[in-house]
Amino acid sequence: MPHTRPADRPAPRLRRAASATAVAIALLAGLAPVASAASQEAPSAYGPAAGRHLDRTRLQTGLNAIHEAGVYGVYSAVRDGRERFDGAAGLADVSTGRKVRPDLRHRVGSVTKTFTAVAVLQQSAKGRVDLDRPVGDYVPELLPGERGRKVTVRMLLNHTSGIHDYVADAFPSLLKGTTESLDDHRYRTIAPAELIGYGVARPQLFEPGTDWSYSNTNYVLLGEVLRKVTGQDPERLITQDVIRRAGLRDTYFPGTDPRIRGAHARMYESFYGIIDPPRDYSDYNMTWAGTAGALVSTTQDLNTFYRALLGGDLLPRRQLDQMRTTVDVKDETGAVAMRYGLGIYTMDTPCGPAWGHDGGVFGAGTWALSSPDGRRQFAIGCNLMKYQRINESGTAFDPHPADAALRDYRDRSLCGTTAPRTPDPAGKDRSAGTPPVPVPVPAPSAEAAPAAPRALPPTMPALPGPLSGPVR
């Protein structure tokens, strides 16, 4: 039941670990290890009484540790009320030795989904979108027949639609466990209807509304719903009604332009060792991600956005409450790994629940979390993705020191230096999250494409966020 909460070396190893579909679905979501399933009712340690002011020296030490653990470059913004820390460590360009800066622009992947969700909820507040109305009522040509009558707008927003992700079909070499299509399609422009067609052509994962599975198709569909009800290009609409309204100066949709405007880092993709050395994908046509994951932003802008959102500046209270009405997302053991709302999720930290999203595209990873009131905030970007390696048995990722350093930095940012640890009922300290485990599914065969695995929640190992993976 929903809960309402207050204010990518060896290719054979990859193929043993998961089908390309699983790897691909991991791609637009992000970076953090699985969220802790600590008690939802534990008291929050956020707030003035917690005595957690920003220790800039320790925060910079935390960023240095992530870089020293193997990530080329990291940049971050942390806020506590009016206090701010902007820090960076490492290299923006490994060939020239150019260093990263805290204010670099960056592809933020699926953090885009929160922006898209806000735009949909704004239209809901105006009476143009009914969250519980069938999607087929709005875009029958994109989701026809019985499925169009069963899947609602809310199911797209919280990933309970059962519609397949399109990424593996948009980058078909991933279905063979190789990455050639990442280069073949670097400058391709692809229309939303084609992306949606890939996802809809796949079999339904489950009866709509009965389960959860992360799908980028959901959010490209939402963009087309916005187009239909407003008569505007959805990216322009989001720019006008969300980005500008939040006062963001460095956040934009790139459209068909493969280059990032302004100062930015090179963005390197390893794809779990298949690409060796990691390749620079900072130039990329992001139409393949659209309203699901194409945004460019900065960590400072992301903190400003989430503070405005959680503070009630972008949505009326009723719509914000609906946004924070969540469904449990469970891991393969049945434990709750996180709780997903409408384009935003909540996860437990040592000092209480935090709200936000993560994102990961080729070469770029992002994670942004805030306390429920938006006072204490953390956002981080990195320019090396999928540096982890699959273990010998092909069932999990080997532990990587960068992941532990990222978790420690998250906790230090959100909770301060005296953050309490939230014990697991079994007696284990789970407050830092648990290592992500890929979904074991058969390798693709010539006879039939593999069934899409149920995309695990925040499980991607490529940086910090829960929805991490190749493209999330």
Protein Blocks (a to p, Z undefined) as FASTA:
>chain_A
ZZdddddfblmlmmmmpcfklmmmmmmnmmcccddfbdfkbccfedjklopacdfklmmm
mmmmmmmnopabacddddehjbccdddedjfblknopacdfklccdekjmlmmmmmmmmm
mmmmnopacfkbcfklmmmmlmgcjllmmpcfklmmnopnopacfklmmmmmlmnopakl
mmmmmmpccdfklmmmmmmmpccfbdehiaccddfklmmmmmmmmmmmnopafklmmmmm
mmmmnopakbccekjafbdedjddddddfkgolaccdddfkbccfklnmmnomcccdfkl
mmmmmmmmmnopmbcfklmmmmmpccddddfkopafbdcdehiacdddfkbccddddddd
ehiacdddddfkomaccddddfbehkbccdfkopaccddfklmmmmmmmmmmmnojmlcc
dddfkopafknopaddddddddddfkbccddddddddfbfkbmbmkgcfbZZ
